């Protein structure tokens, strides 16, 4: 789903490099145009990838900065058109062409290997030419003030394609996954960052190693929130920067779906617990056996009407199916469509950022406990509760 949909999956990146505030508006629009999407409908090409406008997936012109800028947000979309040929259809076409070849060469009992490869390529090319490409769209919202980029997909192949095209379009900039350790450093006060670095189990600055070595950030956080969900009133306060007021109350709890992983005699085991639960006995039993919560659905609420929901991927802190309380602006036939689109965008981005601010505040509450002297007592209480 797109960024403006009721829910969207979001992968977060930090952008490193410098942007000239005097020239960035039109220059970045021109760079997007240079790598804009080009249709393959009139060709036999298998794949086309490029940028299109957020509000018009058929346009890749970006003729003016207004087509991609919303205040300090650079907005555009990745479009991928791909032709896919069913394996059974390709096999049938190859058989037909092989039969035709043998009819034309009656002295042969079988198709030679070299000819077979040519027939395979011929069959594939002919089918591609008759197959319409299937389009896919993935929205991008880049906050150039915070240098935080939101990409609306969690598929690894799609993320790889996006990163490759981004670096090709903006060679002076780099994308880095906004992984749990990086987010923790951002939300923590200065006096606790040394404690976090001491808890950092990575030996290098390599991002992938930092993610793998610090999986405890996600698993400990989700286990703590699971314990708090069943043993507290789930009330918290806003303590990080954002659109919400400081100390604004909210509730946060796990519900609906949890995924646990752990090693077993036959390899890695995965348990998915979904649907309404009473005391989550199955989850508690799995935790007792050494399994860890890898992802879970988190609910954030300010009141009965303002509710956020997301599936947190604990390894990288990606937000799956991130749902916000979208308030749609009233539509008037006389309103300017461009103004309506901008109003919808700003309403959505405000709601997105409010949920992120509550999540960051929740994470900060956990980290202050996890890195402090009280963690040993909290951990003992969790273990005692699991063994009850």
C-alpha positions, 0 to 999 in steps of 0.5 A, a space after each residue: 500500500 502507498 504512503 497515503 493509504 490507511 496503513 503502510 509498511 515502512 523501512 527507515 533510512 538515514 541519509 548521509 551527505 550534504 544538500 545545498 539549501 539554496 539549490 536543492 529544490 530544482 536540482 533534486 527534481 531534475 535528478 529524479 527526472 533523469 532517472 525517471 521511469 520509462 515504459 516497456 509496454 511497446 517492447 519485449 523488455 522484462 523489467 523497468 525501474 524508475 522514479 514517478 510522482 507520488 500523486 501521479 504514478 504515470 508521470 516521471 517528468 517532475 517538471 517543477 519542484 512542486 511535483 515532488 516537494 511538500 515543504 521540507 519533504 521530498 516525495 516521489 515513488 519507485 515504479 517497477 514494471 515486470 513481465 512474468 511468464 508462468 513456468 507451465 506456459 513457457 514449457 508448453 511453448 518450448 515443446 511446441 517449438 521443439 516439435 516444429 524443429 524436429 518436423 523440419 529436420 526429420 533426420 534428427 531424433 532429438 533437438 541438439 543442446 545448442 538448438 534447445 538453448 536457442 529455442 528456449 530463448 526464442 520461446 521466452 522472447 516471443 512470450 514476453 512480447 505478448 505479455 503485459 508488464 505488471 506495475 508495482 509502486 513504492 512511495 518515498 518520503 524524505 524528510 530533508 530537515 531530519 535526513 530521515 527517509 521513509 520507504 514504503 516496502 519491507 521486501 528485501 529485493 525491493 529495498 535493494 533495488 531502491 537503494 541501488 537506484 537512489 545511489 545512482 540518482 544521488 551519487 553524493 548521498 548515501 542511505 543507511 538503515 535506521 537500525 535499532 542501535 542508531 534509533 536508540 542513540 537518537 532517543 537517549 539523553 547524552 548521559 546514557 549514550 556511554 552506557 549504550 556503547 558499553 552494551 553495544 556487542 558489535 566490534 566494528 562500525 559495519 551496519 550489518 554487524 551492528 544489526 546482527 550483534 545487537 539483536 538483543 535490543 529488539 528481543 529484550 524490548 519486546 519481551 519487556 513490553 510483553 511483560 508490561 502488557 500483562 502486568 501494568 496499566 500500560 500507561 506512558 508519557 511522551 518524552 521525545 521530540 515531535 509534534 506531540 506535547 511533552 508528557 502527553 499521556 498514551 498507552 502502549 501494549 502488545 496484542 493480536 500477533 507475536 512471532 517467536 524464534 529459537 533454536 531446536 534440535 532440528 534447527 531454527 524454530 518459529 512460533 506464530 501466535 495470533 488472535 485474541 489471547 487470555 494470559 498468553 500461556 503459549 507465549 510464556 511457555 515458549 519464552 521459558 524454553 529460551 525462545 525470543 519474540 522476534 516481531 509483534 503487533 504494538 498498539 499505541 493509543 491516546 484515546 478511544 478514537 486516536 489509535 495507532 497500530 504497527 507490527 514491529 520487526 525487532 531485528 531492524 525496527 521496521 514498521 509493518 502494516 503501520 496504521 494511523 488514525 487518518 483524518 481525511 480533509 473535507 472535499 469540495 468540488 471547487 477546491 484545487 486538486 493540488 491543494 487537496 493532495 497537499 492537505 491529505 499529505 500533511 494530515 498523514 505525515 503528522 499522524 505518522 510522526 505522532 505514532 513514531 514519537 510515541 514509539 520512540 518515547 516507549 523505546 526510551 522508557 525501556 532503554 533507561 531501565 535496560 541500561 540502568 541499575 534497576 534492570 537486574 531487578 526487572 529481569 528477575 521479576 520477568 523470569 519469576 513471572 514466566 515461571 509461575 
